[in-house]
Amino acid sequence: MTDDEPRLGFLVEGSAGGGDAGDGSASDGIDGSAGAPTSDGPASDGGTEETGGGRKSGTEAAAALAFARDVVGRVERVALSAVAAGEADLDRFDALWWHAYDPVSDPGAVADCAEPIRAFLAEGGGLFCSARALAQVSALGIDPVPPDATGTEEVTDPVGPLWHPLYEGHPAVDGLSGLRHHIRPAGSTAPYARYENVLPERADVLASTYRGVEDVPGEVAVLQWRIGSGTVIGVGVGMEFAQHDDATTEATRERFAADTIRWLAGESEYDTALATGRPKSGRELERYRDALSGDRDRPSYHVTPPVNWLNDPNGMIHHDGTYHLFYQYNPAGPFHGTVHWGHAVSEDLVRWEDRPVAMSPDPGGPDRDGCWSGCAVAVDVLDDGDPGSGPRVVPAGDDAGSPVEASDADAVYALYTGGRDGWQRPCLATATDADLTRLEPDAANPVIRSPPAELDLLSTPGEPAHFRDHCLWYEDGRWHQLVGAGLQDRGGAAILYTSRDLREWSYEGPALVTEAAEPGVVWECPELLRFPDGDLLHVSDYEDVRYVLGAFDADAGRFRVDDEGVLDPGAFYAPQSLTAPDGRTVTVGWLREERSAESRWDAGWAGAMSLPREVAVVDGELRQRPAREVDRLRGRQLVDRVLTAGSTPERLDATGEAFEIRARLDPDVGPGSVVSLHVRESADGAERTTIRIGGDRVVVDRSESSLDRDARDSPVCVAVADLERPLDVRLFVDASVLELFVNGRRALATRIYPTRHDATGVSIVADAEGEADVGSERSVDARSEEEANADAAGVEVDLSMWRMEGAWPGVAGGDRRAYSR
């Protein structure tokens, strides 16, 4: 043993005892006399407390201590009571390990350890908290939010960490293959400490739970904190050393624990740039983007999370010259749960920068389980001189007739749903600065304490009343709020409230209820958009974004329906809109993943936003087209020519994974013909996505899009029979995202997941046989000779293709995905 060898302090409750130094010497003066005698010595007297599995805690502690001595030669036991009393010299250790198998017997002593342990960490020390010790991170001053799930459970399947791919190179898993590791076999009971409904405020999540053959991402079990120059690792699953074992799990656990201890003690190096603790700065989030930029499924010119999970757009607003896009974000991993409000900003709607998370759940508040979807408004607060009524809140610049985004607004408010114990309640938050960096929840939340008693709201296990998501607008001197809901035995509803100050709300009744009974359906994310030619109300029903056109009567509080339909039949969901400075309504929707949960975990991210769309009602008809700003992403033009699509496929002289194609054509000139564009096509055609443009619909055929059988492959389509000719089709392909627009009226967004590296080709063909795929009622055999001859002449297509630049200018690899041959 040399003086340079790392030294480990093994923390115990009770007395440290003597003769425990790794080199056979006494305990080097560490006094553990305070507290009860320890039960983790090498020789137990048989009187220690039985744990849930019948094993003695002394046996477990002794086994962990013996293991530690095999890993690091210089190991000493240190009593927590001595640390609390200031009698332990922690500076002579490189790392500390607290392995707590039983519940803590003296919480006060643990709390008294917080200051000396934090001082030890600040100077570069390491701390390993395993099993129930993870539950003490709050008492130790490491994180204000402790695990919310602790106890003892029956272990019916092998269990261990489900490692986050972002940290695949972490020294704790050095030498372990893959992301899924069993470190404890099935059998008997075991202690655990996990985050399930809450997340720590300051930790990076290194791993969730892998049980049997199932990923359990919602059980967060391995975490890392940075305290000054020091590091804390907490592992709340599978860390036992005295239980009956098998060779595989024992070897994995011992490698995992040994590598963790050695790293914390300074025996190995690891770049912690990606695990610096939370909250993250914008620059730190950008590092995540850099780390994931090599994923060929990850879009480059669509908004994505920097890492982990993204769903609904929230709080969209143009304020003080900047577009703000908040969104549902889970910092724990690429799965839905413990949602925060992520934040991205843009000057032009197409090039974005990450900002720190703007709103986080409050462990003691009505949003403990998540800050769910909502909206944002810039306001002025007016004192009308009536002491009885209090101040009046109006849209910013309302009296002067200036836009809502006026830079001199008194405040920016966010109205959102707080989730706790299954209940969903409207809450209010206020921006703390002009950059909207943080949204601070109101101390009086929730602003609506319970759903309306007059309605029989849908109740399902875990959710007593489906009542969530908000739309907000100002009209006739009052704020109007729509809340999405589900009615028992009826279906979806949009519930109306009104207010003068955004804090006191009056229930006005349902503004709209589903016409036909659809038990079990909930209308989420309602949004009312007002246009000169009619009003549009859309809702999301788990599957589709439904819309109705008509008129909202503010006096009656009801919506009159004239027409209805589906906004986008693809992966587009939960859209939200803002008003641009020039008055346009710009809408963004969440593009859901259409691959397995396991694939999402392995990727390390999930979810994307659609391109911004201009939405309008013109002559009583819904219109959607890409926002004009999207053209700014066009890079080099790869194709610009008029070609004739015939029966022989023509491969274009361009390849790409991130591009736009614009095709103007009239498929009706060859009666019954269909023009097919193949994109993301491999050299042998084994993988390709086909866009079939026919007389009455445009179909995205995904049956050959991916060799991955977990990827969804059903076709999606939009009707075009009523649109004028020629058809003007704009197609946007961005890795796994495909969006198309037809004639500035119809829109469709979907997901594709090619696996082949050569799936970058583009080709075109006119094929009469494709008409069956686009809904034609006539068979190929029934076509006339004249029609067949017309097909043989081909279909003229005016086709352009551009390479698209990335949406994240600061991220490596953002502009690499389209080329001319």
SULSUL-V898010 format. One record per backbone hydrogen bond with DSSP energy under -1.0 kcal/mol. NH is the residue of the N-H (numbers start at 1). CO is the residue of the C=O. Records with the same first field share a line. If there is no record, write none. Layout:
NH: CO, CO
This chain:
5: 2
8: 74
9: 95
10: 76
11: 97
12: 78
15: 36
21: 25
24: 21
30: 27
51: 55
54: 51
57: 49
60: 56
61: 57
62: 58
63: 59
64: 60
65: 61
66: 62
67: 63
68: 64
69: 65
70: 66
71: 67
72: 68
76: 8
78: 10
80: 12
83: 79
84: 80
85: 81
86: 83
87: 82
90: 88
93: 90
94: 7
95: 7
96: 126
97: 9
98: 128
100: 130
110: 106
111: 107
112: 108
113: 110
114: 111
117: 113
118: 114
119: 115
120: 116
121: 117
122: 118
123: 119
124: 121
125: 120
126: 94
127: 231
128: 96
129: 233
130: 98
131: 235
132: 100
133: 130
134: 131
135: 132
136: 133
137: 134
140: 136
141: 138
142: 137
143: 137
149: 194
151: 192
153: 190
155: 188
159: 184
160: 210
162: 208
163: 179
164: 206
167: 164
168: 165
170: 167
173: 170
174: 171
176: 173
181: 161
183: 159
184: 159
187: 155
190: 153
192: 151
193: 236
194: 149
195: 220
204: 224
206: 222
207: 222
208: 162
209: 216
210: 160
211: 214
212: 158
214: 211
216: 209
219: 216
220: 195
221: 207
222: 207
223: 234
224: 204
225: 232
227: 230
229: 122
230: 227
231: 125
232: 225
233: 127
234: 223
235: 129
236: 221
240: 238
250: 246
251: 247
252: 248
253: 249
254: 250
255: 251
256: 252
257: 253
258: 254
259: 255
260: 256
261: 257
262: 258
263: 259
264: 260
265: 261
266: 263
267: 262
275: 272
278: 202
285: 281
286: 282
287: 283
288: 284
289: 285
290: 286
291: 287
292: 288
295: 292
298: 295
308: 604
309: 330
310: 606
311: 328
314: 326
315: 374
317: 324
319: 322
320: 405
322: 319
323: 346
324: 317
325: 344
326: 314
327: 342
328: 312
329: 340
330: 309
335: 333
340: 329
341: 359
342: 327
344: 325
345: 353
346: 323
352: 807
353: 345
355: 343
358: 341
359: 341
365: 362
368: 365
369: 419
370: 367
371: 339
372: 417
375: 415
377: 413
379: 411
380: 394
382: 392
389: 386
390: 386
392: 382
393: 500
394: 380
396: 378
398: 395
402: 397
406: 403
409: 406
410: 379
411: 379
413: 377
414: 429
415: 375
416: 427
417: 373
418: 425
419: 370
420: 423
423: 420
425: 418
427: 416
429: 414
430: 440
431: 412
432: 438
436: 433
439: 358
440: 430
442: 428
445: 442
447: 426
448: 426
455: 452
457: 455
458: 486
460: 463
463: 460
466: 458
468: 484
471: 482
473: 480
475: 478
478: 475
479: 499
480: 473
481: 497
482: 471
483: 495
484: 468, 469
485: 493
486: 466
487: 491
488: 456
490: 487
491: 487
493: 485
494: 512
495: 483
496: 509
497: 481
498: 506
499: 479
506: 498
508: 496
511: 494
512: 494
514: 492
518: 490
521: 518
523: 485
524: 540
527: 538
529: 536
534: 531
535: 550
536: 529
537: 548
538: 527
539: 546
540: 524
541: 544
546: 539
547: 565
548: 537
549: 563
550: 535
551: 560
553: 558
557: 553
558: 553
559: 511
560: 551
562: 549
563: 549
565: 547
567: 545
571: 749
573: 590
576: 588
578: 586
580: 584
583: 580
586: 578
587: 613
588: 576
590: 573
591: 608
592: 571
600: 596
601: 597
602: 598
603: 599
604: 600
606: 308
608: 591
609: 303
610: 589
613: 587
614: 625
615: 585
616: 623
618: 621
621: 618
623: 616
625: 614
627: 612
630: 627
631: 628
632: 629
633: 630
634: 631
635: 803
638: 801
639: 801
641: 799
643: 797
645: 795
650: 764
652: 762
654: 652
655: 819
656: 760
657: 817
658: 817
659: 733
660: 802
661: 731
662: 800
663: 729
664: 798
665: 727
669: 666
673: 670
675: 693
676: 765
677: 691
678: 763
679: 689
681: 761
682: 687
685: 682
688: 704
689: 679
690: 701
691: 677
692: 699
693: 675
694: 697
698: 718
699: 692
700: 716
701: 690
705: 702
711: 708
712: 594
716: 700
718: 698
720: 696
721: 696
723: 720
727: 665
729: 663
730: 741
731: 661
732: 739
733: 659
734: 737
735: 657
736: 297
737: 734
738: 750
739: 732
740: 748
741: 730
742: 746
743: 728
745: 742
746: 742
748: 740
750: 738
752: 736
759: 756
760: 758
761: 681
763: 678
764: 650
765: 676
766: 646
767: 674
770: 767
771: 768
772: 769
773: 770
776: 771
783: 780
788: 784
789: 785
790: 786
791: 787
792: 788
793: 789
794: 791
795: 645
797: 643
798: 664
799: 641
800: 662
801: 639
802: 660
803: 636
804: 658
805: 633
807: 300
811: 808
814: 811
819: 655
821: 653
